[in-house]
Amino acid sequence: MSAKMFGRYVVSDPEICHGKPTFRGTRVMVAHVLEQVAEGMDWESIVAEWRGSVSQEAIAEAVRLAGRAFLDHAPEYMAPEYVLTPVAA
């Protein structure tokens, strides 16, 4: 199996990090950076944390891809206890 490009910056290579999505040319997993974004870390700090190996453009691509994946698979993540029921008028 060969590497797959998901965009300009995100790649999945079975030889790197067990095929988990990483940023091209690094072993930085996209999931780690997305977690930093979710925690509210500013992007400049994320770039600094990874010593410039992950750019703001790469972070933006990862966020866009994650958003698209969520929209495509949202029903799989729906918890039944959070389903809204209509309120009688």
A tleap script that builds the chain and sets N, CA, C and O, in Angstrom:
source leaprc.protein.ff14SB
mol = sequence {
  NMET SER ALA LYS MET PHE GLY ARG TYR VAL
  VAL SER ASP PRO GLU ILE CYS HIE GLY LYS
  PRO THR PHE ARG GLY THR ARG VAL MET VAL
  ALA HIE VAL LEU GLU GLN VAL ALA GLU GLY
  MET ASP TRP GLU SER ILE VAL ALA GLU TRP
  ARG GLY SER VAL SER GLN GLU ALA ILE ALA
  GLU ALA VAL ARG LEU ALA GLY ARG ALA PHE
  LEU ASP HIE ALA PRO GLU TYR MET ALA PRO
  GLU TYR VAL LEU THR PRO VAL ALA CALA
}
set mol.1.N position { 0.850 -1.179 0.000 }
set mol.1.CA position { 0.000 0.000 0.000 }
set mol.1.C position { 0.896 1.243 0.000 }
set mol.1.O position { 1.893 1.300 0.720 }
set mol.2.N position { 0.532 2.222 -0.807 }
set mol.2.CA position { 1.362 3.421 -0.908 }
set mol.2.C position { 0.735 4.580 -0.133 }
set mol.2.O position { -0.398 4.494 0.339 }
set mol.3.N position { 1.492 5.650 -0.015 }
set mol.3.CA position { 1.026 6.846 0.683 }
set mol.3.C position { -0.138 7.469 -0.078 }
set mol.3.O position { -0.215 7.400 -1.304 }
set mol.4.N position { -1.044 8.082 0.690 }
set mol.4.CA position { -2.187 8.778 0.097 }
set mol.4.C position { -2.155 10.226 0.546 }
set mol.4.O position { -1.978 10.522 1.728 }
set mol.5.N position { -2.328 11.117 -0.406 }
set mol.5.CA position { -2.386 12.545 -0.110 }
set mol.5.C position { -3.851 12.942 0.047 }
set mol.5.O position { -4.683 12.604 -0.795 }
set mol.6.N position { -4.164 13.658 1.126 }
set mol.6.CA position { -5.514 14.148 1.354 }
set mol.6.C position { -5.639 15.607 0.962 }
set mol.6.O position { -6.742 16.152 0.921 }
set mol.7.N position { -4.546 16.221 0.682 }
set mol.7.CA position { -4.482 17.620 0.314 }
set mol.7.C position { -3.032 17.944 0.049 }
set mol.7.O position { -2.237 17.060 -0.272 }
set mol.8.N position { -2.692 19.193 0.182 }
set mol.8.CA position { -1.303 19.601 -0.048 }
set mol.8.C position { -0.397 19.222 1.117 }
set mol.8.O position { 0.793 18.976 0.921 }
set mol.9.N position { -0.956 19.172 2.338 }
set mol.9.CA position { -0.141 18.984 3.536 }
set mol.9.C position { -0.387 17.677 4.294 }
set mol.9.O position { 0.491 17.215 5.023 }
set mol.10.N position { -1.546 17.090 4.135 }
set mol.10.CA position { -1.906 15.915 4.933 }
set mol.10.C position { -1.728 14.650 4.110 }
set mol.10.O position { -2.193 14.552 2.975 }
set mol.11.N position { -1.039 13.679 4.716 }
set mol.11.CA position { -0.734 12.427 4.029 }
set mol.11.C position { -0.940 11.262 4.986 }
set mol.11.O position { -0.835 11.410 6.204 }
set mol.12.N position { -1.233 10.106 4.414 }
set mol.12.CA position { -1.304 8.872 5.193 }
set mol.12.C position { -0.378 7.873 4.517 }
set mol.12.O position { -0.584 7.504 3.361 }
set mol.13.N position { 0.640 7.440 5.245 }
set mol.13.CA position { 1.633 6.503 4.715 }
set mol.13.C position { 1.730 5.336 5.685 }
set mol.13.O position { 2.037 5.543 6.859 }
set mol.14.N position { 1.478 4.118 5.226 }
set mol.14.CA position { 1.530 2.971 6.126 }
set mol.14.C position { 2.894 2.780 6.791 }
set mol.14.O position { 2.997 2.074 7.793 }
set mol.15.N position { 3.933 3.397 6.248 }
set mol.15.CA position { 5.280 3.292 6.818 }
set mol.15.C position { 5.548 4.335 7.903 }
set mol.15.O position { 6.563 4.268 8.596 }
set mol.16.N position { 4.636 5.296 8.048 }
set mol.16.CA position { 4.825 6.378 9.020 }
set mol.16.C position { 3.637 6.415 9.976 }
set mol.16.O position { 2.490 6.528 9.543 }
set mol.17.N position { 3.912 6.319 11.269 }
set mol.17.CA position { 2.883 6.409 12.319 }
set mol.17.C position { 1.721 5.452 12.065 }
set mol.17.O position { 0.561 5.805 12.276 }
set mol.18.N position { 2.035 4.247 11.613 }
set mol.18.CA position { 1.040 3.195 11.390 }
set mol.18.C position { -0.061 3.620 10.422 }
set mol.18.O position { -1.186 3.127 10.508 }
set mol.19.N position { 0.252 4.526 9.509 }
set mol.19.CA position { -0.715 4.955 8.511 }
set mol.19.C position { -1.674 6.031 8.979 }
set mol.19.O position { -2.560 6.434 8.225 }
set mol.20.N position { -1.517 6.508 10.214 }
set mol.20.CA position { -2.373 7.601 10.701 }
set mol.20.C position { -2.038 8.862 9.906 }
set mol.20.O position { -0.889 9.045 9.504 }
set mol.21.N position { -3.019 9.732 9.673 }
set mol.21.CA position { -2.721 10.962 8.931 }
set mol.21.C position { -1.671 11.816 9.650 }
set mol.21.O position { -1.769 12.079 10.848 }
set mol.22.N position { -0.679 12.233 8.889 }
set mol.22.CA position { 0.394 13.093 9.390 }
set mol.22.C position { 0.554 14.263 8.421 }
set mol.22.O position { -0.028 14.282 7.336 }
set mol.23.N position { 1.356 15.231 8.844 }
set mol.23.CA position { 1.679 16.335 7.945 }
set mol.23.C position { 2.856 15.904 7.080 }
set mol.23.O position { 3.847 15.368 7.577 }
set mol.24.N position { 2.733 16.143 5.795 }
set mol.24.CA position { 3.724 15.693 4.813 }
set mol.24.C position { 5.138 16.065 5.240 }
set mol.24.O position { 5.414 17.207 5.607 }
set mol.25.N position { 6.029 15.075 5.184 }
set mol.25.CA position { 7.432 15.289 5.510 }
set mol.25.C position { 7.732 15.281 6.997 }
set mol.25.O position { 8.857 15.572 7.403 }
set mol.26.N position { 6.727 14.946 7.825 }
set mol.26.CA position { 6.921 14.917 9.277 }
set mol.26.C position { 6.344 13.625 9.849 }
set mol.26.O position { 5.745 12.820 9.136 }
set mol.27.N position { 6.536 13.454 11.131 }
set mol.27.CA position { 5.863 12.391 11.871 }
set mol.27.C position { 4.865 13.004 12.857 }
set mol.27.O position { 4.481 12.380 13.846 }
set mol.28.N position { 4.461 14.231 12.565 }
set mol.28.CA position { 3.489 14.934 13.397 }
set mol.28.C position { 2.098 14.476 12.970 }
set mol.28.O position { 1.685 14.690 11.830 }
set mol.29.N position { 1.384 13.847 13.895 }
set mol.29.CA position { 0.059 13.344 13.571 }
set mol.29.C position { -0.967 14.475 13.573 }
set mol.29.O position { -0.979 15.326 14.463 }
set mol.30.N position { -1.811 14.461 12.572 }
set mol.30.CA position { -2.861 15.460 12.435 }
set mol.30.C position { -3.740 15.479 13.682 }
set mol.30.O position { -4.151 16.550 14.128 }
set mol.31.N position { -4.029 14.327 14.242 }
set mol.31.CA position { -4.884 14.259 15.435 }
set mol.31.C position { -4.303 15.068 16.587 }
set mol.31.O position { -5.052 15.701 17.330 }
set mol.32.N position { -2.990 15.059 16.749 }
set mol.32.CA position { -2.370 15.825 17.833 }
set mol.32.C position { -2.570 17.320 17.634 }
set mol.32.O position { -2.875 18.044 18.581 }
set mol.33.N position { -2.398 17.774 16.408 }
set mol.33.CA position { -2.559 19.201 16.115 }
set mol.33.C position { -4.030 19.602 16.242 }
set mol.33.O position { -4.332 20.673 16.768 }
set mol.34.N position { -4.939 18.764 15.771 }
set mol.34.CA position { -6.362 19.076 15.911 }
set mol.34.C position { -6.760 19.151 17.384 }
set mol.34.O position { -7.606 19.965 17.754 }
set mol.35.N position { -6.170 18.325 18.211 }
set mol.35.CA position { -6.435 18.387 19.650 }
set mol.35.C position { -5.953 19.723 20.217 }
set mol.35.O position { -6.623 20.319 21.060 }
set mol.36.N position { -4.810 20.185 19.764 }
set mol.36.CA position { -4.311 21.485 20.217 }
set mol.36.C position { -5.259 22.608 19.791 }
set mol.36.O position { -5.516 23.535 20.558 }
set mol.37.N position { -5.772 22.518 18.572 }
set mol.37.CA position { -6.737 23.508 18.096 }
set mol.37.C position { -7.994 23.451 18.966 }
set mol.37.O position { -8.512 24.490 19.378 }
set mol.38.N position { -8.481 22.248 19.245 }
set mol.38.CA position { -9.688 22.079 20.060 }
set mol.38.C position { -9.503 22.624 21.469 }
set mol.38.O position { -10.456 23.109 22.080 }
set mol.39.N position { -8.290 22.548 21.983 }
set mol.39.CA position { -8.001 23.068 23.327 }
set mol.39.C position { -7.883 24.590 23.343 }
set mol.39.O position { -7.729 25.196 24.404 }
set mol.40.N position { -7.956 25.206 22.156 }
set mol.40.CA position { -7.917 26.657 22.074 }
set mol.40.C position { -6.532 27.245 21.909 }
set mol.40.O position { -6.354 28.457 22.029 }
set mol.41.N position { -5.561 26.412 21.638 }
set mol.41.CA position { -4.198 26.897 21.439 }
set mol.41.C position { -4.157 27.714 20.151 }
set mol.41.O position { -4.679 27.278 19.125 }
set mol.42.N position { -3.542 28.893 20.197 }
set mol.42.CA position { -3.494 29.701 18.973 }
set mol.42.C position { -2.520 29.059 17.989 }
set mol.42.O position { -1.562 28.384 18.366 }
set mol.43.N position { -2.805 29.298 16.721 }
set mol.43.CA position { -2.062 28.603 15.663 }
set mol.43.C position { -0.594 28.969 15.651 }
set mol.43.O position { 0.247 28.137 15.313 }
set mol.44.N position { -0.274 30.194 16.011 }
set mol.44.CA position { 1.143 30.592 16.049 }
set mol.44.C position { 1.894 29.743 17.083 }
set mol.44.O position { 3.035 29.343 16.854 }
set mol.45.N position { 1.246 29.476 18.212 }
set mol.45.CA position { 1.868 28.647 19.249 }
set mol.45.C position { 2.013 27.199 18.801 }
set mol.45.O position { 2.989 26.529 19.139 }
set mol.46.N position { 1.037 26.724 18.038 }
set mol.46.CA position { 1.119 25.354 17.517 }
set mol.46.C position { 2.308 25.250 16.559 }
set mol.46.O position { 3.081 24.294 16.625 }
set mol.47.N position { 2.449 26.222 15.681 }
set mol.47.CA position { 3.583 26.241 14.743 }
set mol.47.C position { 4.892 26.227 15.529 }
set mol.47.O position { 5.813 25.481 15.197 }
set mol.48.N position { 4.971 27.057 16.574 }
set mol.48.CA position { 6.186 27.125 17.392 }
set mol.48.C position { 6.425 25.810 18.122 }
set mol.48.O position { 7.562 25.345 18.199 }
set mol.49.N position { 5.378 25.213 18.654 }
set mol.49.CA position { 5.493 23.942 19.384 }
set mol.49.C position { 6.110 22.855 18.514 }
set mol.49.O position { 6.911 22.048 18.987 }
set mol.50.N position { 5.730 22.842 17.238 }
set mol.50.CA position { 6.258 21.831 16.314 }
set mol.50.C position { 7.457 22.365 15.543 }
set mol.50.O position { 7.814 21.830 14.493 }
set mol.51.N position { 8.074 23.412 16.060 }
set mol.51.CA position { 9.307 23.996 15.507 }
set mol.51.C position { 9.210 24.315 14.017 }
set mol.51.O position { 10.164 24.129 13.262 }
set mol.52.N position { 8.043 24.796 13.616 }
set mol.52.CA position { 7.852 25.214 12.233 }
set mol.52.C position { 7.620 24.092 11.241 }
set mol.52.O position { 7.461 24.352 10.048 }
set mol.53.N position { 7.596 22.850 11.703 }
set mol.53.CA position { 7.385 21.745 10.752 }
set mol.53.C position { 5.919 21.634 10.334 }
set mol.53.O position { 5.595 20.937 9.372 }
set mol.54.N position { 5.039 22.320 11.057 }
set mol.54.CA position { 3.620 22.387 10.701 }
set mol.54.C position { 3.285 23.871 10.544 }
set mol.54.O position { 3.408 24.646 11.492 }
set mol.55.N position { 2.869 24.252 9.358 }
set mol.55.CA position { 2.562 25.658 9.084 }
set mol.55.C position { 1.095 25.970 9.389 }
set mol.55.O position { 0.279 25.069 9.581 }
set mol.56.N position { 0.781 27.258 9.429 }
set mol.56.CA position { -0.612 27.648 9.621 }
set mol.56.C position { -1.472 27.174 8.454 }
set mol.56.O position { -2.638 26.829 8.648 }
set mol.57.N position { -0.920 27.153 7.261 }
set mol.57.CA position { -1.654 26.655 6.099 }
set mol.57.C position { -1.966 25.170 6.261 }
set mol.57.O position { -3.051 24.719 5.893 }
set mol.58.N position { -1.019 24.409 6.812 }
set mol.58.CA position { -1.231 22.981 7.045 }
set mol.58.C position { -2.300 22.767 8.113 }
set mol.58.O position { -3.132 21.868 7.991 }
set mol.59.N position { -2.277 23.587 9.153 }
set mol.59.CA position { -3.293 23.484 10.206 }
set mol.59.C position { -4.672 23.779 9.607 }
set mol.59.O position { -5.637 23.068 9.888 }
set mol.60.N position { -4.763 24.815 8.791 }
set mol.60.CA position { -6.038 25.172 8.161 }
set mol.60.C position { -6.560 24.025 7.297 }
set mol.60.O position { -7.754 23.729 7.308 }
set mol.61.N position { -5.665 23.382 6.552 }
set mol.61.CA position { -6.080 22.249 5.728 }
set mol.61.C position { -6.602 21.116 6.606 }
set mol.61.O position { -7.627 20.514 6.288 }
set mol.62.N position { -5.919 20.822 7.694 }
set mol.62.CA position { -6.354 19.759 8.600 }
set mol.62.C position { -7.721 20.067 9.194 }
set mol.62.O position { -8.564 19.177 9.305 }
set mol.63.N position { -7.944 21.318 9.577 }
set mol.63.CA position { -9.248 21.714 10.133 }
set mol.63.C position { -10.335 21.559 9.077 }
set mol.63.O position { -11.416 21.051 9.374 }
set mol.64.N position { -10.061 21.993 7.844 }
set mol.64.CA position { -11.047 21.844 6.762 }
set mol.64.C position { -11.364 20.377 6.506 }
set mol.64.O position { -12.530 20.008 6.368 }
set mol.65.N position { -10.327 19.533 6.442 }
set mol.65.CA position { -10.541 18.106 6.208 }
set mol.65.C position { -11.331 17.471 7.351 }
set mol.65.O position { -12.209 16.641 7.113 }
set mol.66.N position { -11.023 17.854 8.583 }
set mol.66.CA position { -11.746 17.314 9.738 }
set mol.66.C position { -13.212 17.734 9.697 }
set mol.66.O position { -14.101 16.936 9.993 }
set mol.67.N position { -13.456 18.983 9.330 }
set mol.67.CA position { -14.830 19.456 9.221 }
set mol.67.C position { -15.603 18.699 8.161 }
set mol.67.O position { -16.751 18.309 8.378 }
set mol.68.N position { -14.977 18.491 7.016 }
set mol.68.CA position { -15.622 17.744 5.934 }
set mol.68.C position { -15.902 16.306 6.362 }
set mol.68.O position { -16.978 15.771 6.093 }
set mol.69.N position { -14.927 15.681 7.033 }
set mol.69.CA position { -15.117 14.300 7.506 }
set mol.69.C position { -16.253 14.229 8.510 }
set mol.69.O position { -17.046 13.288 8.484 }
set mol.70.N position { -16.341 15.225 9.403 }
set mol.70.CA position { -17.428 15.236 10.375 }
set mol.70.C position { -18.776 15.346 9.676 }
set mol.70.O position { -19.706 14.608 10.002 }
set mol.71.N position { -18.889 16.261 8.717 }
set mol.71.CA position { -20.160 16.417 8.017 }
set mol.71.C position { -20.547 15.139 7.284 }
set mol.71.O position { -21.723 14.776 7.245 }
set mol.72.N position { -19.572 14.462 6.707 }
set mol.72.CA position { -19.841 13.215 5.979 }
set mol.72.C position { -20.238 12.075 6.905 }
set mol.72.O position { -20.950 11.161 6.489 }
set mol.73.N position { -19.785 12.116 8.165 }
set mol.73.CA position { -19.999 10.986 9.080 }
set mol.73.C position { -20.729 11.363 10.370 }
set mol.73.O position { -20.735 10.580 11.321 }
set mol.74.N position { -21.340 12.538 10.420 }
set mol.74.CA position { -21.993 13.018 11.643 }
set mol.74.C position { -22.965 12.012 12.255 }
set mol.74.O position { -22.949 11.844 13.475 }
set mol.75.N position { -23.808 11.333 11.477 }
set mol.75.CA position { -24.753 10.394 12.099 }
set mol.75.C position { -24.069 9.281 12.908 }
set mol.75.O position { -24.652 8.757 13.857 }
set mol.76.N position { -22.846 8.927 12.535 }
set mol.76.CA position { -22.119 7.882 13.254 }
set mol.76.C position { -21.741 8.317 14.666 }
set mol.76.O position { -21.506 7.474 15.531 }
set mol.77.N position { -21.680 9.639 14.907 }
set mol.77.CA position { -21.246 10.166 16.194 }
set mol.77.C position { -22.400 10.630 17.068 }
set mol.77.O position { -22.187 11.083 18.193 }
set mol.78.N position { -23.623 10.520 16.559 }
set mol.78.CA position { -24.773 11.018 17.280 }
set mol.78.C position { -25.073 10.120 18.481 }
set mol.78.O position { -25.258 8.911 18.340 }
set mol.79.N position { -25.117 10.728 19.650 }
set mol.79.CA position { -25.451 10.000 20.871 }
set mol.79.C position { -26.960 10.072 21.073 }
set mol.79.O position { -27.525 11.165 21.047 }
set mol.80.N position { -27.624 8.940 21.274 }
set mol.80.CA position { -29.090 8.944 21.394 }
set mol.80.C position { -29.602 9.846 22.516 }
set mol.80.O position { -30.690 10.411 22.406 }
set mol.81.N position { -28.838 9.983 23.582 }
set mol.81.CA position { -29.299 10.814 24.699 }
set mol.81.C position { -29.327 12.295 24.362 }
set mol.81.O position { -29.865 13.092 25.130 }
set mol.82.N position { -28.754 12.679 23.218 }
set mol.82.CA position { -28.745 14.083 22.831 }
set mol.82.C position { -29.693 14.384 21.679 }
set mol.82.O position { -29.677 15.493 21.146 }
set mol.83.N position { -30.504 13.435 21.290 }
set mol.83.CA position { -31.446 13.660 20.214 }
set mol.83.C position { -32.562 14.559 20.724 }
set mol.83.O position { -33.177 14.279 21.753 }
set mol.84.N position { -32.817 15.636 20.000 }
set mol.84.CA position { -33.855 16.582 20.398 }
set mol.84.C position { -35.227 16.057 20.009 }
set mol.84.O position { -35.407 15.486 18.934 }
set mol.85.N position { -36.183 16.256 20.891 }
set mol.85.CA position { -37.553 15.869 20.586 }
set mol.85.C position { -38.386 17.123 20.420 }
set mol.85.O position { -38.155 18.116 21.109 }
set mol.86.N position { -39.346 17.092 19.519 }
set mol.86.CA position { -40.173 18.270 19.299 }
set mol.86.C position { -40.971 18.628 20.558 }
set mol.86.O position { -41.384 17.755 21.322 }
set mol.87.N position { -41.171 19.906 20.748 }
set mol.87.CA position { -41.959 20.402 21.879 }
set mol.87.C position { -43.332 20.767 21.348 }
set mol.87.O position { -43.448 21.456 20.334 }
set mol.88.N position { -44.377 20.305 22.032 }
set mol.88.CA position { -45.755 20.600 21.611 }
set mol.88.C position { -46.008 22.111 21.751 }
set mol.88.O position { -45.577 22.754 22.709 }
set mol.89.N position { -46.715 22.636 20.768 }
set mol.89.CA position { -47.008 24.088 20.784 }
set mol.89.C position { -48.166 24.429 21.686 }
set mol.89.O position { -48.531 25.598 21.805 }
savepdb mol mol.pdb
quit
